[in-house]
């Protein structure tokens, strides 16, 4: 099978915001307790943070981490998670029906993100709480004033303000499952007034307003329109969430689901721009795709979990190789929309639908770890406008789907071009020709290949499929890509 990738100098999509490679930590299951925080474990440091987890996260080069939820935030009293640990109350979390010990809270999270060289993205509770509580948390985190909550932070041993830049105005408030679920107008009014108040406290912050929880919500479109008509002038991003379900129609259909993500982004962009026109605004609304991943392996198990446990093992998907390829395809899709998608968070980071999985003795890296790590480490720069010529296959839900999906990045060092490419074919090798006009000074340097003949094989504590890196002949202009593979192809000037 033959395919061609074309780019021309000067034809660019956008500069990549590094936060497109962000992630997400929520107080659910073993993401926090037993994941990033495990004070009784010999693998943890003196603060209780798992050192092996920190090392693995640093391999991902995660720029920003969203916290503390997710559905958890809509019932969360952030005050319960600060101050002396022996005085923190044990509370029930209504959504995940668990018991929260509050031994890890805002201060611990702000300390921990420094260990993984990331920024914090904070969410406020607009489900069971409102404007005042959001402002109290912002004061606690960002102000150095002589005022109540800033003094409380200092009394808790944190002298300097955290200066958190990016804030989410609630989570999935369109969802009936959400504690404090609201209609579009109810949420829009609350979000807008909360945004007004928070900006009075700290004008430097960026705000993310809730979009639809997914594109199949019955209110999708109407929700975005109502919320943006109310909030457009006071927010910087609208959120998008999408999870990929089980591959009930086979591998080729599963790997085509990134087309659904592409169409979803196009739809939200169109709605944003229509509101921009109606308001005669000069501001362009950007997108925070702050939850995305495959999620389906753990569904049956989670129905059997006994309620009111502390950190039960829920949503612990063990990913297949085809899930890893789908994550790679999702990353390619997000990058192709880098002009509008500025933030994206893989949900979540550890144990819970996550690239990193731990037990008491160690961890292993799931199949989805590697495309994420490659994109984050090699995908910094400017996305080029690429033309893909490839054979296609028919998918009833999506139409004609290209066997090849790819994106080309001109890296920030001005010395490299990086190609991310997936061959969706089950059994045909692809000869990929490169036609790069204006980049004649660049020659092939290396090829990282992540491939498997078995689409449903999984990584585990005992075995794993790992990428292979190969040097390439600088004089050739064609790369061989295996079937069912994720590829990182690098050219050097």
C-alpha positions as CSV (number, residue, x, y, z in Angstrom):
1,X,0.0,0.0,0.0
2,X,1.3,3.4,-1.0
3,X,0.6,6.8,0.6
4,X,2.0,10.3,0.3
5,X,2.4,13.2,2.8
6,X,2.7,16.7,1.4
7,X,3.6,20.0,3.1
8,X,4.7,23.3,1.7
9,X,6.7,26.0,3.5
10,X,4.6,28.9,4.8
11,X,1.3,26.9,5.0
12,X,0.8,26.6,8.8
13,X,-2.2,25.7,11.0
14,X,-1.1,27.2,14.3
15,X,1.6,27.4,17.0
16,X,0.9,24.6,19.5
17,X,0.0,25.6,23.0
18,X,2.0,23.1,25.1
19,X,-1.1,22.7,27.4
20,X,-2.7,20.5,24.6
21,X,-0.7,17.7,26.3
22,X,-2.2,18.2,29.8
23,X,-3.8,15.6,32.0
24,X,-6.2,15.2,34.9
25,X,-6.2,14.1,38.5
26,X,-9.6,13.5,40.2
27,X,-10.4,12.3,43.7
28,X,-11.9,9.0,42.5
29,X,-10.8,5.4,42.8
30,X,-7.0,5.0,43.2
31,X,-6.0,8.0,41.2
32,X,-4.9,10.1,44.3
33,X,-4.8,7.5,47.1
34,X,-2.6,4.6,46.1
35,X,-1.7,6.4,42.9
36,X,0.1,9.7,43.3
37,X,-0.2,9.7,47.1
38,X,0.7,6.7,49.2
39,X,2.4,7.7,52.5
40,X,2.7,4.2,53.9
41,X,4.5,2.8,50.9
42,X,8.3,2.4,50.8
43,X,8.2,3.7,47.2
44,X,7.0,7.1,48.5
45,X,9.1,10.1,49.5
46,X,8.9,11.9,52.9
47,X,5.8,13.8,51.7
48,X,3.9,10.6,50.8
49,X,4.3,11.1,47.0
50,X,5.1,7.9,45.0
51,X,8.6,8.5,43.5
52,X,8.1,5.9,40.7
53,X,4.9,7.6,39.7
54,X,6.6,11.0,39.6
55,X,9.4,9.6,37.5
56,X,6.9,8.1,35.0
57,X,4.9,11.3,34.8
58,X,8.1,13.3,34.2
59,X,8.6,11.0,31.1
60,X,5.3,12.3,29.8
61,X,6.4,16.0,30.2
62,X,2.9,16.9,31.3
63,X,2.6,20.7,31.2
64,X,-0.6,21.2,33.2
65,X,-2.9,19.0,35.4
66,X,-6.6,19.6,36.0
67,X,-7.8,19.1,39.6
68,X,-9.8,18.1,41.7
69,X,-12.5,16.9,39.3
70,X,-14.5,15.9,37.4
71,X,-17.7,14.9,38.9
72,X,-16.1,14.9,42.3
73,X,-15.8,18.7,42.4
74,X,-19.5,19.2,42.3
75,X,-19.9,18.0,45.8
76,X,-16.5,19.1,47.2
77,X,-15.8,21.5,50.1
78,X,-12.3,22.5,49.3
79,X,-11.9,23.8,52.9
80,X,-12.1,20.2,54.2
81,X,-8.8,19.4,52.4
82,X,-6.6,22.1,53.9
83,X,-5.1,22.7,57.4
84,X,-3.8,20.2,59.9
85,X,-4.4,16.6,58.6
86,X,-5.6,15.3,61.9
87,X,-8.4,17.9,61.9
88,X,-9.6,17.2,58.4
89,X,-13.1,15.5,58.2
90,X,-13.9,12.3,56.5
91,X,-16.7,13.0,54.1
92,X,-18.9,11.0,51.6
93,X,-18.6,11.8,47.9
94,X,-22.1,11.5,46.5
95,X,-21.1,11.0,42.9
96,X,-18.7,8.1,43.2
97,X,-20.3,6.9,46.5
98,X,-17.0,6.7,48.3
99,X,-15.5,8.1,51.5
100,X,-13.0,10.9,51.1
101,X,-10.4,11.2,53.8
102,X,-9.3,14.7,52.7
103,X,-5.6,13.8,53.6
104,X,-4.7,15.1,50.1
105,X,-6.1,18.5,49.3
106,X,-5.3,21.8,47.6
107,X,-1.9,22.4,49.4
108,X,-0.7,18.9,48.8
109,X,-1.7,19.1,45.1
110,X,0.1,22.5,44.6
111,X,3.2,21.0,46.2
112,X,3.0,17.8,44.2
113,X,2.6,19.5,40.7
114,X,6.0,21.0,41.3
115,X,7.4,17.5,41.6
116,X,6.2,16.7,38.1
117,X,7.1,20.2,36.7
118,X,3.5,21.0,35.8
119,X,1.1,23.9,36.3
120,X,-2.2,23.5,38.1
121,X,-5.6,23.9,36.4
122,X,-8.2,24.3,39.2
123,X,-11.9,23.6,39.1
124,X,-14.5,25.3,41.3
125,X,-17.7,23.7,42.6
126,X,-20.7,25.2,40.9
127,X,-22.9,22.2,41.6
128,X,-23.6,22.4,45.4
129,X,-21.8,25.7,45.9
130,X,-21.4,29.0,44.2
131,X,-19.8,32.4,43.8
132,X,-18.5,33.0,47.3
133,X,-16.9,29.6,47.7
134,X,-15.2,29.9,44.3
135,X,-13.9,33.3,45.3
136,X,-12.7,32.0,48.6
137,X,-10.7,29.3,46.9
138,X,-9.2,31.8,44.4
139,X,-8.2,34.1,47.3
140,X,-6.6,31.1,49.1
141,X,-4.6,30.2,46.0
142,X,-3.7,33.5,44.3
143,X,-3.8,36.4,46.7
144,X,-1.0,37.8,48.9
145,X,-3.4,40.1,50.6
146,X,-3.9,40.8,54.3
147,X,-7.2,39.0,54.2
148,X,-8.9,35.9,55.7
149,X,-8.2,33.1,53.2
150,X,-4.8,34.4,52.2
151,X,-3.9,34.5,55.9
152,X,-5.3,30.9,56.3
153,X,-2.9,29.7,53.6
154,X,0.0,31.3,55.3
155,X,-1.0,29.8,58.6
156,X,-1.0,26.4,56.9
157,X,2.7,27.0,56.0
158,X,2.3,28.2,52.5
159,X,3.7,31.8,52.5
160,X,3.6,32.6,48.8
161,X,0.5,32.5,46.7
162,X,0.2,29.7,44.1
163,X,-0.9,32.1,41.3
164,X,-3.0,29.5,39.5
165,X,-3.7,30.9,36.0
166,X,-6.4,28.6,34.6
167,X,-9.8,27.9,36.3
168,X,-12.8,25.7,35.3
169,X,-16.2,27.0,36.2
170,X,-17.7,23.7,37.3
171,X,-17.8,20.4,35.5
172,X,-20.3,18.8,33.1
173,X,-23.1,20.8,34.4
174,X,-25.4,19.7,31.5
175,X,-25.3,16.1,32.8
176,X,-28.2,14.7,34.9
177,X,-25.6,12.6,36.7
178,X,-23.9,15.7,38.0
179,X,-24.6,16.8,41.6
180,X,-26.3,20.1,41.3
181,X,-27.1,19.6,37.6
182,X,-28.6,22.7,36.0
183,X,-30.3,23.9,32.9
184,X,-28.2,25.7,30.4
185,X,-29.6,29.1,31.5
186,X,-29.3,28.4,35.2
187,X,-25.7,27.4,34.7
188,X,-24.9,30.2,32.3
189,X,-26.1,32.9,34.8
190,X,-24.2,31.3,37.7
191,X,-21.0,30.8,35.6
192,X,-21.1,34.4,34.3
193,X,-21.6,36.0,37.7
194,X,-18.9,33.7,39.2
195,X,-16.5,34.8,36.4
196,X,-17.3,38.4,37.1
197,X,-16.5,38.0,40.8
198,X,-13.3,35.9,40.2
199,X,-11.9,38.5,37.8
200,X,-12.4,41.2,40.4
201,X,-10.2,39.2,42.7
202,X,-7.6,38.3,40.1
203,X,-7.9,39.9,36.6
204,X,-5.0,37.8,35.3
205,X,-6.8,34.4,35.4
206,X,-8.2,32.5,32.5
207,X,-11.6,30.9,32.7
208,X,-13.1,27.7,31.2
209,X,-16.9,27.5,30.9
210,X,-18.6,24.1,30.7
211,X,-19.7,23.0,27.2
212,X,-21.6,19.8,26.6
213,X,-20.4,16.6,28.3
214,X,-20.3,14.9,24.9
215,X,-21.7,15.3,21.4
216,X,-24.5,12.8,22.0
217,X,-26.2,14.9,24.8
218,X,-29.7,15.8,23.8
219,X,-29.0,19.5,24.6
220,X,-25.7,19.6,22.6
221,X,-25.6,22.8,20.5
222,X,-28.4,24.5,22.4
223,X,-26.3,24.3,25.6
224,X,-23.3,25.9,24.0
225,X,-25.4,28.6,22.4
226,X,-27.2,29.5,25.6
227,X,-24.0,29.4,27.8
228,X,-21.9,31.5,25.3
229,X,-24.6,34.1,24.8
230,X,-24.4,34.7,28.5
231,X,-20.7,34.2,29.2
232,X,-18.8,35.0,26.0
233,X,-17.3,38.2,27.2
234,X,-16.1,36.9,30.5
235,X,-14.6,33.5,29.6
236,X,-11.6,32.4,27.5
237,X,-12.4,28.8,26.7
238,X,-15.4,26.4,26.4
239,X,-14.8,22.9,27.5
240,X,-15.3,19.7,25.5
241,X,-15.3,16.1,26.8
242,X,-15.3,12.8,24.8
243,X,-14.6,9.2,25.7
244,X,-14.3,6.4,23.2
245,X,-16.4,3.4,23.9
246,X,-15.9,-0.4,23.3
247,X,-14.8,-1.7,19.9
248,X,-18.0,-3.7,19.3
249,X,-17.7,-3.3,15.6
250,X,-14.1,-4.4,15.2
251,X,-10.7,-2.7,15.1
252,X,-11.1,-0.7,11.9
253,X,-14.3,0.9,13.3
254,X,-12.6,1.5,16.6
255,X,-9.7,3.3,15.0
256,X,-12.1,5.5,13.0
257,X,-13.5,7.0,16.1
258,X,-11.1,9.9,15.9
259,X,-13.2,11.1,13.0
260,X,-16.0,11.6,15.5
261,X,-13.7,13.8,17.6
262,X,-12.8,15.8,14.5
263,X,-16.5,16.4,13.7
264,X,-17.3,17.3,17.3
265,X,-14.5,20.0,17.3
266,X,-15.7,21.4,14.0
267,X,-19.3,21.7,15.4
268,X,-18.2,23.5,18.6
269,X,-16.0,25.8,16.6
270,X,-18.9,26.7,14.4
271,X,-21.2,27.5,17.4
272,X,-18.5,29.6,19.0
273,X,-18.0,31.6,15.8
274,X,-21.8,32.1,15.3
275,X,-22.0,33.7,18.8
276,X,-18.9,35.8,18.0
277,X,-20.8,37.1,15.0
278,X,-24.0,37.7,16.8
279,X,-22.2,39.6,19.5
280,X,-20.0,41.5,16.9
281,X,-17.1,40.5,19.1
282,X,-13.4,40.7,18.2
283,X,-12.6,37.9,20.5
284,X,-12.2,34.3,19.3
285,X,-13.4,31.6,21.7
286,X,-10.9,28.9,22.2
287,X,-11.4,25.3,23.3
288,X,-10.3,23.4,26.4
289,X,-10.8,19.7,25.5
290,X,-10.2,18.9,29.2
291,X,-11.4,15.3,29.3
292,X,-10.7,12.7,26.6
293,X,-9.6,9.0,26.5
294,X,-10.8,5.5,25.8
295,X,-13.0,4.2,28.6
296,X,-15.0,1.0,28.6
297,X,-13.0,-2.0,30.0
298,X,-14.0,-1.4,33.7
299,X,-17.7,-0.7,33.2
300,X,-19.0,-4.1,34.3
301,X,-16.7,-4.3,37.3
302,X,-17.7,-0.8,38.6
303,X,-21.3,-1.9,38.8
304,X,-20.3,-4.5,41.4
305,X,-18.3,-2.1,43.7
306,X,-19.6,-1.8,47.3
307,X,-20.4,1.8,48.1
308,X,-18.7,4.0,50.8
309,X,-15.2,2.5,50.5
310,X,-12.1,4.7,50.6
311,X,-10.3,4.7,47.3
312,X,-11.8,1.6,45.7
313,X,-10.4,0.2,42.5
314,X,-12.9,1.7,40.0
315,X,-12.4,2.7,36.4
316,X,-9.2,0.8,36.2
317,X,-9.2,0.1,32.4
318,X,-6.4,-2.1,31.2
319,X,-5.8,-0.9,27.7
320,X,-5.4,-2.9,24.5
321,X,-2.9,-2.0,21.7
322,X,-5.8,-0.8,19.5
323,X,-6.7,1.6,22.3
324,X,-3.1,2.9,22.2
325,X,-3.4,3.6,18.5
326,X,-6.8,5.3,19.0
327,X,-5.1,7.6,21.6
328,X,-2.5,8.4,19.0
329,X,-5.2,9.2,16.5
330,X,-6.9,11.5,19.0
331,X,-3.7,13.3,19.6
332,X,-3.2,13.8,15.9
333,X,-6.8,15.1,15.7
334,X,-6.3,17.6,18.5
335,X,-3.0,18.9,16.9
336,X,-4.8,19.4,13.6
337,X,-7.1,21.8,15.5
338,X,-4.3,23.6,17.3
339,X,-5.6,26.9,16.0
340,X,-8.6,26.5,18.3
341,X,-7.8,23.7,20.8
342,X,-5.3,25.3,23.2
343,X,-5.8,23.0,26.2
344,X,-6.5,19.2,26.3
345,X,-6.4,16.9,29.2
346,X,-6.1,13.1,28.9
347,X,-8.3,11.7,31.7
348,X,-6.9,10.6,33.9
349,X,-3.2,10.3,34.9
350,X,-2.8,7.3,37.3
351,X,-4.8,4.1,37.7
352,X,-8.2,5.5,36.8
353,X,-8.5,5.2,32.9
354,X,-4.9,6.2,32.9
355,X,-1.5,5.7,31.1
356,X,0.2,4.7,34.4
357,X,-1.0,1.8,36.6
358,X,0.3,1.0,40.0
359,X,0.2,-1.6,42.8
360,X,2.1,-1.6,46.1
361,X,5.3,-2.9,44.5
362,X,5.6,-0.8,41.4
363,X,3.9,0.3,38.2
364,X,3.6,-0.4,34.5
365,X,3.0,1.8,31.5
366,X,-0.1,1.1,29.6
367,X,-0.3,1.0,25.8
368,X,-1.7,4.5,25.7
369,X,1.4,5.8,27.6
370,X,3.7,5.8,24.6
371,X,1.8,7.8,22.0
372,X,1.1,10.4,24.7
373,X,4.7,10.6,25.7
374,X,5.9,10.8,22.1
375,X,3.5,13.6,21.3
376,X,4.2,15.6,24.4
377,X,8.0,15.3,24.0
378,X,8.4,15.6,20.3
379,X,5.3,17.6,19.4
380,X,6.3,21.1,20.5
381,X,6.2,23.7,17.7
382,X,4.0,24.7,14.8
383,X,1.5,22.4,13.0
384,X,2.0,22.5,9.3
385,X,-0.9,22.2,6.8
386,X,-0.5,18.7,5.4
387,X,-2.2,16.9,2.6
388,X,-2.6,13.1,3.0
389,X,-3.0,10.9,0.0
390,X,-3.8,7.4,1.1
391,X,-6.1,4.4,0.4
392,X,-9.4,4.5,2.3
393,X,-11.9,2.1,3.7
394,X,-15.7,2.4,4.3
395,X,-17.2,2.8,7.8
396,X,-20.9,3.1,7.9
397,X,-20.9,5.6,10.7
398,X,-18.1,7.8,9.3
399,X,-18.0,7.3,5.6
400,X,-14.6,6.9,3.8
401,X,-11.7,6.8,6.3
402,X,-8.1,7.1,5.4
403,X,-5.8,4.2,6.4
404,X,-3.2,6.8,7.1
405,X,-3.7,9.6,9.6
406,X,-0.8,12.0,10.2
407,X,0.3,15.4,11.3
408,X,3.5,17.3,10.6
409,X,5.2,19.7,13.1
410,X,8.0,22.2,12.6
411,X,9.7,22.0,16.0
412,X,10.6,24.9,18.2
413,X,14.3,24.2,17.8
414,X,14.1,25.1,14.1
415,X,16.2,22.0,13.4
416,X,13.6,19.3,13.2
417,X,10.4,18.3,11.5
418,X,8.3,15.6,13.4
419,X,5.7,13.4,11.8
420,X,3.2,11.5,13.9
421,X,1.5,8.8,11.8
422,X,-0.8,5.9,12.3
423,X,-1.4,3.1,9.8
424,X,-4.9,1.8,10.5
425,X,-4.6,-1.2,8.3
426,X,-4.8,-4.6,10.0
427,X,-2.3,-6.3,7.7
428,X,-0.9,-4.1,4.9
429,X,2.4,-2.4,5.2
430,X,2.4,1.3,4.0
431,X,5.2,2.9,1.9
432,X,4.9,6.5,2.9
433,X,6.5,9.1,0.5
434,X,7.3,12.6,1.7
435,X,6.8,15.6,-0.5
436,X,8.0,18.5,1.6
437,X,8.3,21.7,-0.6
438,X,10.6,24.3,1.0
439,X,12.1,21.8,3.4
440,X,14.7,20.3,1.1
441,X,17.4,21.0,3.7
442,X,15.8,18.5,6.1
443,X,16.8,14.8,5.9
444,X,15.3,11.7,7.6
445,X,17.0,11.1,10.9
446,X,15.0,8.6,13.0
447,X,11.9,6.5,13.2
448,X,10.2,5.4,16.5
449,X,7.8,2.5,15.7
450,X,5.1,1.2,18.1
451,X,3.5,-1.8,16.4
452,X,1.8,-5.1,17.1
453,X,0.2,-7.8,15.1
454,X,-2.4,-8.4,17.9
455,X,-4.8,-5.4,18.3
456,X,-6.1,-6.6,21.7
457,X,-2.8,-7.4,23.4
458,X,-2.3,-5.5,26.7
459,X,0.6,-4.4,28.8
460,X,0.9,-5.7,32.4
461,X,3.3,-6.0,35.3
462,X,4.9,-9.0,33.6
463,X,5.0,-8.1,29.9
464,X,4.7,-5.1,27.7
465,X,5.0,-3.9,24.1
466,X,7.4,-1.1,23.8
467,X,8.4,1.3,21.0
468,X,11.5,0.6,18.9
469,X,13.7,3.4,17.6
470,X,15.6,3.1,14.4
471,X,18.0,5.3,12.5
472,X,17.1,6.2,9.0
473,X,19.1,6.7,5.8
474,X,19.2,10.4,5.4
475,X,19.2,10.1,1.6
476,X,15.8,8.4,1.2
477,X,12.4,10.2,1.0
478,X,10.2,7.2,1.8
479,X,9.4,5.4,5.1
480,X,8.0,2.0,5.6
481,X,5.1,1.9,8.1
482,X,3.9,-1.4,9.5
483,X,0.2,-2.2,9.8
484,X,-1.4,-1.4,13.1
485,X,1.3,1.0,14.1
486,X,2.0,4.4,15.7
487,X,5.0,6.2,14.3
488,X,7.2,9.1,15.1
489,X,9.4,10.1,12.1
490,X,11.9,12.8,12.6
491,X,13.8,14.9,10.0
492,X,16.7,17.1,10.8
493,X,18.0,20.2,9.0
